[in-house]
Amino acid sequence: MSNPTGVTASATPDIAAPPYRWRWAALFVILAAEVMDLLDAMVTNIAAPTMRADLGGTAATIQWMGAAYTLSMAVGLITGGRLGDIFGRRRMFLIGAAGFTLGSLLCAVAQSPEMLIGARVIQGLFGSVMLPQGLGMIKEMFPPKEMQAAFGMFGPIMGLSAVGGPILAGWLVEADYFGTGWRMIFLINLPLGLAALLAGMRFLPESRSPHPLRLDIPGVLLASLGGFLVIYPLVQGREHDWPAWAFVMLAASVAVFALFGWFEARRSRSGGDPLIVPSLFRKRAFTGGLLTGTVFFSGMAGFMLVFNLYTQTGLGYSTLKAGLSMVPWSAGMIVGFGIAQAVQKFGRKVLHGGTLIMTLGVLGVLVTLNVAGMHVTPWQLTPALVVTGIGMGLLMAPFFDIVLAGVEQHETGSASGTLTAVQQLGNAFGVALLGTIFFDVLGKIPTPATFDHGMKITLWVVAGMLVATFAVAFLLPKQAREEAESVAA
């Protein structure tokens, strides 16, 4: 059984044994790591224009600030849980937290766009080592009667982070404490990371799988190469007027992913431990889940990047005002998650309903821009963004559980880890694709008219991606399996 998330059957605690004494303190250490990741995944959206103004670079630099983090996170997540199974979850959590904190420091002291992007890669890789360990430790620390409450803590904490993250990023940039400007959004990770390290050494229990799966290094390298061959030409191709090498790289990515599939099947047949269980790709629910997730998460990540660029560079909003403009979206998403819990018995219909509501919200933003033009205010955008957020919450809440309902029990670990990685890969792809479309419309010398046109084109593309999500979601099972566990809060 392949399980890249680090959640194994052996992680189920012995009911007869007393529960771990410091389990609730340990849970807050794990939650702190999740918060650091969520904040760092979104801060560059808010601060990207300020970073580029300070460090220089091209439009592609803005795309790479987000894509470098999510692409490296996607690659690392597939195998991050196995490192905990083999070498110990506590040890790998601490190594991941230390590396993530170091990456944050390197981001804060970056003197060039290239150094900042490299530091973002370090953050993503060590974050992918840190995050999967928490799930395995929670399943070992908590007795069955408390486990639901433990996992239930993720929702409110993540929701608060989603609302507060953009505000915090905007405020820190505007406040310019000690002349640090945008650098403070990374410097704030230093005390948080050190606190997580110290608390982790004190409260986290050591655990590992008694039968850990072997690492699939060639599989990781092939998956990494395939992802890079997709993202790089999408970001850099536009700046070089789409030369032949961009299309050669995109074609090569197809060949690399095909080679990856062949290698994984061969490894499985020979008795090895593949990165992804090949039998998953023969299941309509799983392949449908990959398609649905890729299209949806690409659209959302790309939209959020372009929206922040539009509000700051096009409309002239300050970083704080741009961050506050995103609050209705985040608040609506929390409401959508809450509604989804009440109507979860309707299964796939909830996901479809959320997609339709979200499409209406995106079209509502488009109508608002058509009416208000370049003088649009955050208050005018609020109704459409709330609707968009509610739809997003309704769509995301049942997604993982519905997809996992279509795979066998012994494939759940591999499937959940792959879906989480695809979520990150979709984020990187969306930033590359929609960012490229937006910058292409802006042209060499952006004007208010090109900003307006670029944003509207992006909204039409996002609406189209949501329609595609609605269609592809018919491949998913109609209901979630009761015992299926989502790996995303």
Salt bridges, closest charged atoms under 4 A:
ASP40 OD2 - ARG120 NH1 3.99
ASP54 OD2 - ARG183 NH2 3.48
ASP85 OD1 - ARG89 NH2 2.93
GLU140 OE2 - ARG89 NH1 3.58
GLU146 OE1 - ARG23 NE 2.67
ASP216 OD1 - ARG267 NH1 3.70
GLU239 OE2 - ARG238 NH2 3.49
ASP273 OD2 - ARG214 NE 3.36
GLU411 OE2 - LYS283 NZ 3.27
ASP452 OD2 - LYS456 NZ 2.91
GLU483 OE2 - ARG481 NE 3.52
GLU485 OE2 - LYS139 NZ 3.31
